């Protein structure tokens, strides 16, 4: 048995977590999804997505260093049936962007207009491997205070540790600020050269996350009624973003010669639980 203090030390070392590993098949439901975006149109669909820019002026959480633009093709666009979220190193100013907060990098953060709840999610993505990049596919509810509100990280990766993806849950009792976050990590050597299906199976009794039809993280709702442990009982919004730097993403610095960086999304599909 591994000593508890050692486990906590491992958890504090990264914003990811490695203590809820699983190994089981995952299969998308039969039939058409309840909501899907195949990104086969000429532009990002404003009925499905909005751009989150609300902390540009004051700066984003985790000491991240990007400015998130709003509906700017340089940072978010569709090409050949793929959504591209592109981070760039470029001159920015309040003359061009009134909500600019002094950042040297631009990027984009897309959030679903409609919240979604229990069901099966599949996001097919190819990740950027450049040092300083921090791509994420994750979920938050519409309101509340972090971490009590809860956070579901379907996929995170940091460029200085390219090819290792993380799935993590945060709540009031289990979060990275305490070093108690619950999740797992997995080596995906082709994460930056090929598209992979990042999957979430969200049920009242458990949250399971996997890649390409195979689960690698599962957290059970083993404290029913304890919202500090399990706030995951209401709809959340799906978020796609590419952050730059920050406490975790910038741990080994940012490679300014590596821009632009791209997070590529082939499709987003959601099957609501019946």
Residue, then its C-alpha position, 0 to 999 in steps of 0.5 A: x500500500x502506498x503511504x497517503x502522504x506520498x499519494x498527496x505529494x504526487x497529486x500536488x506535483x501537477x494539476x492532473x491526478x493519477x489516483x482513479x485509473x480504470x481499464x474498461x471498454x467505452x462505446x458510444x450509444x447507437x443512434x444519432x446524437x442529441x447534439x452534434x457539430x461536425x464543423x462542416x459549415x462555412x463558419x462557427x455556428x453561433x446557435x451552438x457556441x459563444x466566445x468567452x472573453x469575460x476575464x481578458x481585462x483582469x487576466x485569466x485564472x491560473x496565471x495564464x497568459x492569453x487574450x481570448x478573442x471574440x469571433x476572430x478568424x485568426x484565433x477560431x475558424x473552420x477549415x476543411x471540416x475542422x474547427x481550428x483554435x489557434x494561439x498566436x504571438x502578436x502585438x495586441x493593444x487597447x486600440x484594437x481590443x478594448x478589453x485587452x489586459x496586457x497579454x502578448x498571446x491571443x487565442x480562443x475559448x468556445x463554450x456551448x450556449x446550451x448546458x448538457x447533463x448526463x449522457x455520453x460525450x465524444x470530442x474528436x481532437x488533435x492537440x498542439x505539442x508546443x511548449x507553453x500550450x495548454x489545450x483543454x476540453x472540459x465542463x463547468x456549470x453556468x453559475x457557482x463558485x469554484x471549486x464547489x460548483x464542480x469541474x469536469x476535465x475531459x482532456x487536458x495536456x501541457x506542451x512540456x509533457x506532450x503526449x500525456x493527457x489528463x482526466x480530472x474532476x474537481x469539487x469542494x472536497x476534491x480539487x487541485x488547490x488541496x491536492x486532492x483532485x480525482x482523476x488519472x492520466x494516460x500516455x497517448x504518443x500520437x495525441x499531436x499527430x493524429x485525431x483521437x476520440x476523447x470521451x465522457x460517460x456521465x451518469x448519476x452514479x459515476x463519471x468515466x472518461x476514456x480515449x478511442x473507446x477505452x476508459x482510463x479514469x472512473x470516479x464513483x459517486x460514493x458519497x451520495x448527497x455530499x455536494x462537496x464530493x459530488x456536485x455533478x448532478x446538474x447540466x454543465x456547459x462544454x468548453x473548448x480552449x487553448x490556453x498559453x502558459x500559466x501555473x501548469x501549462x507554463x511550468x517549463x516556459x513558453x516557446x515563442x518560436x513555436x507559434x502559431x499553435x493549433x487545437x483541432x476539433x473534428x467533431x463534438x457529439x453528445x447523446x443525452x441519457x435516456 
